[in-house]
């Protein structure tokens, strides 16, 4: 048992979800999974945290069904048979020792074969995303403030306090310093 859910082997997983059919969708041009008893899959999915000794079919089942229900899914694969699941997932991870087909279909290729590297890459991915959000927020604040000050000075004084070249320098300095300060922050230890 897993502390917050259950861990199943691939055989136990297939037995728990019941019968299914793989159907080609002509509109989306991809395979979809249809279960004879969809409620069984939903019950298993709510509690499942780990599938040990999963086959490529097990991975594809999980990815396609979680994605069809608007869930976010990431998967690790390293063989030719995992390529379909890697391509379908939101984020596909391939280890450095994986085959070239899996690497071509993966979004991230982890060069070493350490699973800690996956955890580290997720942390850094989140950190980059957060840093980009902070930088955009900073830039919007600075630019709106400069525009407001320019409009206010035009309305009250009749002229602008800064000419075009000075405005470009202010923008250039704020872009560079903001990008350096906010773009190089490391990931949080608690994330």
C-alpha positions, -999 to 999 in steps of 0.1 A, spaced: 0 0 0 11 36 -7 5 61 20 -21 82 2 -33 57 -22 -26 23 -37 2 7 -57 -6 -19 -82 13 -41 -106 4 -39 -143 -16 -72 -141 -35 -60 -110 -42 -27 -127 -57 -43 -159 -78 -67 -137 -91 -38 -116 -102 -16 -145 -120 -43 -164 -126 -47 -202 -118 -19 -227 -116 -14 -264 -91 7 -283 -110 27 -310 -96 49 -338 -111 84 -337 -113 97 -373 -119 133 -362 -89 136 -338 -68 111 -358 -58 91 -327 -67 61 -306 -92 65 -278 -100 40 -250 -136 30 -243 -144 10 -212 -172 -14 -208 -175 -2 -171 -161 33 -169 -169 36 -132 -143 9 -124 -116 29 -140 -126 61 -122 -125 43 -88 -90 29 -95 -77 62 -109 -88 81 -77 -67 59 -55 -39 48 -78 -5 64 -73 20 38 -87 18 12 -114 47 -12 -109 59 -33 -139 36 -13 -162 34 -23 -198 32 2 -226 -5 -5 -229 -10 3 -192 8 36 -197 -13 44 -228 -45 36 -209 -37 59 -180 -25 87 -202 -54 87 -226 -80 84 -200 -66 111 -177 -61 134 -206 -97 128 -219 -110 139 -186 -90 171 -187 -64 160 -163 -27 168 -164 -4 138 -170 33 132 -173 49 98 -181 83 82 -181 92 58 -210 122 44 -227 112 19 -253 97 20 -288 63 7 -274 62 37 -250 64 62 -278 26 64 -282 20 72 -245 50 97 -245 35 116 -274 0 117 -259 10 128 -224 13 165 -215 49 159 -205 68 129 -217 101 120 -199 127 98 -215 158 86 -198 192 89 -214 195 51 -220 161 51 -239 158 43 -275 158 70 -302 121 66 -310 112 72 -274 135 102 -273 119 116 -304 85 114 -289 94 127 -254 93 163 -244 122 161 -219 152 138 -222 169 132 -189 206 125 -198 214 103 -168 193 73 -157 186 87 -122 150 92 -112 160 120 -89 168 139 -122 131 138 -131 122 154 -97 149 180 -102 138 188 -137 102 193 -126 114 216 -98 134 237 -122 106 237 -147 82 251 -121 109 276 -110 113 289 -146 75 292 -150 73 312 -117 102 334 -127 86 342 -161 53 351 -143 72 374 -118 91 391 -147 59 397 -167 42 411 -136 72 434 -130 73 446 -166 36 453 -167 38 473 -134 68 493 -146 54 500 -181 19 510 -168 36 533 -143 57 550 -169 27 554 -193 6 568 -164 34 593 -154 38 604 -191 1 609 -195 -3 627 -162 27 650 -169 13 658 -204 -21 666 -189 -7 688 -161 25 703 -174 18 702 -211 51 685 -219 67 651 -212 95 648 -186 113 622 -207 120 623 -244 118 592 -266 155 582 -262 153 585 -224 121 563 -224 140 537 -244 168 537 -219 145 534 -190 128 505 -207 161 488 -216 175 491 -181 143 479 -165 142 449 -189 178 439 -184 178 443 -146 144 428 -142 153 398 -163 186 392 -144 170 396 -110 138 376 -116 150 351 -141 178 337 -121 159 328 -89 164 291 -80 135 268 -72 119 269 -37 130 241 -13 95 235 -1 81 229 -37 
